[in-house]
Amino acid sequence: MQMKANNSNSSVLDANKSRRKKKMNKKMVIKQFKVQPKLSSTFESDTVDKLMSAVTDIYAKRSAECSFEELYRSCHSLCTLNKGKLIYDKLYARCDAHLQQMIASVSISVADPRRMDHSQVNLLPQLQSIWNNHRREMDAIRQVFLMLDRTYVRQETNVKSLWQMGIVLLKQHVLQRAQNAFIAENMLANLLRLIESERNGEEIDRELVKTMVMMIAHLGIYKSTFEKALVAASNAYYQSEGHKLIETLTVPDYLQHVMKRLEDEHARCVHYLDHKTQRHLSIAIEQQMMYTHAQRILDKGLVSMCDELLIADLRHLYALLKSVHKITPLKHAFYEYCKQRGLEIVNAGLHEAGGQEEQKQQQQQQQQQAKHDKEMIPKLLAFKKNLDTIISQSFQGHSDFRKIIRNSWENFINQRQNKPAELMAKFVDHQLQTGARGTSEQELEDTLARVMDIFRFVNGKDVFQAFYKKDLAKRLLLNTSASEDAEKSMINRIRKECGQSYASNLENMFKDIDISQDLNEKFRAHWKTTHGDKHVDDDHNVNGDGDSGGGDIEFNIHVLTSGCWPTYNTQPIVLPSSIQSRMSEFSKFYVRVNNGRKLNWTAPLSHCIMAANFPKGRKELVLSAFQACVLMLFNRCNKYKFIELYQATKIDKSELRKTMLSLVKANILLKKNKGMECADDEEFKLNAKYENRLRRVKVNQIQIVETKQELIKTSNKIYLDRQYQIDACVVRVMKARKELVHQQLMAECLKQLRFDAEPKQIKKRIEALIENDYLERDANNNTLYHYKA
């Protein structure tokens, strides 16, 4: 069984192999057609006619007799037969004839004199219709003759595509033919007229203008002809408008109008003009409306815009002037504005002396001047804040304008050499006193920072230092400072501007107050140990090295290091024996604690709380030491003459007069004669009918308020300090140069000194140095100085 199966399988395989060999031996033979196909003799002409008939139907807006597929195949067949040139020429002639007919209708309409006005209105719509029809017709023709574009046109280098052919034909009929030249001229004129109408606020057909601009761009005359004419017309338009509006509008309104014009031109370029045209139109506006009138705009409106803080309008002004490269005139105008407004603030209320009539009003003028001086620093701070706002928000923080502020402020703020520095110190004093507690800490810090910002422009910084030191001393001694943190912060600012040496003196004043508090505690403990507990309030200041009080009177004594504090009057006065005994006890205690030191007592800044029994009730009077000494005398007698009070207290007469007048003004004492005069024989008596609704009454301490004498004293100290600075400067220069002529030495000193020294001051100090053998004159030349080692 197995053998049979194998034989049958092998026979099947042999049969399959034989069949494959027979198939492989067969060959494929290609034979020719018996009859070769031929085109009819009229195929070419019939096909061309069919295609041209379709073109005619497209121009006539009719449906073609043949389907699009049949027309496409007809064009394809002719192109396959290399008849592309024939079709192209036929199509070119047909399109040329059609366009000639269309343009001719427009030419007749425009050229007819009897319909000139009507044609001006309808020319653009006619051209728009021609252009739109031409685009649609050429799109349809391109679809039918697509194979012509893909074969013949690509093969021929000098043959244009069907779309370009249509554009060339349209350009020839509209632009290049003499009989139609006025069409292009009128078309451009009408377009410019429409754009001008829109600028005048009239509503126009933007689609019409957009279509015509597109047509002009395809005709290739947008850049060379239309844009050039548009820019020229825009220059003329905005030149006329600029001359008209600069006279009638305010500067802010004028600037807003210019910005609106720029926005309008941008919108036109978005809607129907080429986006590259925008820059040319913007330049036309900027040149004609800003560049031409830049100085007039600055003269007419910069001051008012800065005064009214018109940030947006100033931003427009800066941007527009920057675009026409007119920033330099803006800088000059801004400098003059800063300088002029600053001078008005600094010199407010100043009067020229001279006339007899003015002399009669001198007192009134002084009061008015004091009022203006009080307002100077707040006005300067507000002015500086406005300028900073203008620069940061309107002038893009340009560094040149910050330099302008520095230069202008250094100019005007030093016109009154010492006054601004003095008033700054007083302003800071007010801010740091308890009177400024209505403001928050942040507001106080901001105010102090802005004061130091303008302090940088002051040349006479030593004036500020002197007055600030004097005022700080009063705040510390009378405990009228609003915030110790604010005081320390102010000292840090002063350190940056005035140096470590001056700031160290101020810090030592705070150290003295802290040391005095500790010393007071020690003295109270000592007094309790030796005398027991008895208390009455009083407060004294010491110019030396001590602190505390004793007995039944509680002392609070400040020991002041003489080199760090202002100089005070240490002339002794007659104090009540109870006070004098405590002072003596404290002096002994202090000398034991601080061996080798000496105390000099000063009374002008001392104050106390005194219990007073009036017929209408008991009161607590807050008094100065001078006032307390005077009132204590009225325990012995009800009436005193001025000379008697002077002999009893030994208070300086000028201080005693102010003290007596303050008590009279408080209605505690009665004065025999009315008025502010206080002669030696003037009588004072206690007011038995004194009453006040308050239990504790603070009597105005006139000596605490800065007087004219104190001002003169401070000024004299400043003058003396400046003498030392001038001496040091002259010696330093001469030591380096060995010999100098007078003018060179003067110039070098004026350059190096940090304050505005007068030449006569320097000359006076040179003479003093010659007398003290620091310098000597040349034997043969009096103007030549030699340094003596």
Secondary structure, 3 states (H helix, E strand, C coil): CHHHHHHHHHHHHHHHHHHHHHHHCCCCCCCCCCCCCCCCCCHHHHHHHHHHHHHHHHHCCCCCCCCHHHHHHHHHHHHHCCCHHHHHHHHHHHHHHHHHHHHHHHHHHHHCHHHHHHHHHHHHHHHHHHHHHHHHHHHHHHHHCHHHHHCHHHHCCCCCCHHHHHHHHHHHHHHHCHHHHHHHHHHHHHHHHHHHHHHCCCCCCHHHHHHHHHHHHHHCCHHHHHHHHHHHHHHHHHHHHHHHHHHHCCHHHHHHHHHHHHHHHHHHHHHCCCCCHHHHHHHHHHHHHHHCCHHHHHHHHHHHHHHCCCHHHHHHHHHHHHHCCCHHHHHHHHHHHHHHHHHHHHCCCCCCCCCHHHHHCHHHHHHHHHHHHHHHHHHHHHHHHHHHHHHHHCCCCCHHHHHHHHHHHHHHCCCCCCHHHHHHHHHHHHHHEHHHCCCCHHHHHHHHHHHHHHHCCCCCHHHHHHHHHHHHHHHHHHCCECCHHHHHHHHHHHHHHHCHHHHHHHHHHHHHHHHHHHHHHHHHHHHHHHHCCCCCECEEEEECCCCCCCCCCECCEEEECCCCCCCCCCCCCCCCHHHHHHHHHHHHHHHHHCCCCCCEEEEEEEEEEEEEEECCEEEEEEEEHHHHHHHHHCCCCCEEEHHHHHHHHCCCHHHHHHHHHHHHHCCCEEECCCCCCCCCCCEEEECCCCCCCCCEEECCCHHHCCCHHHHHHHHHHHHHHHHHHHHHHHHHHHHHHCEEEHHHHHHHHHHHCCCCCCHHHHHHHHHHHHHCCCEEECCCCCCEEEECC
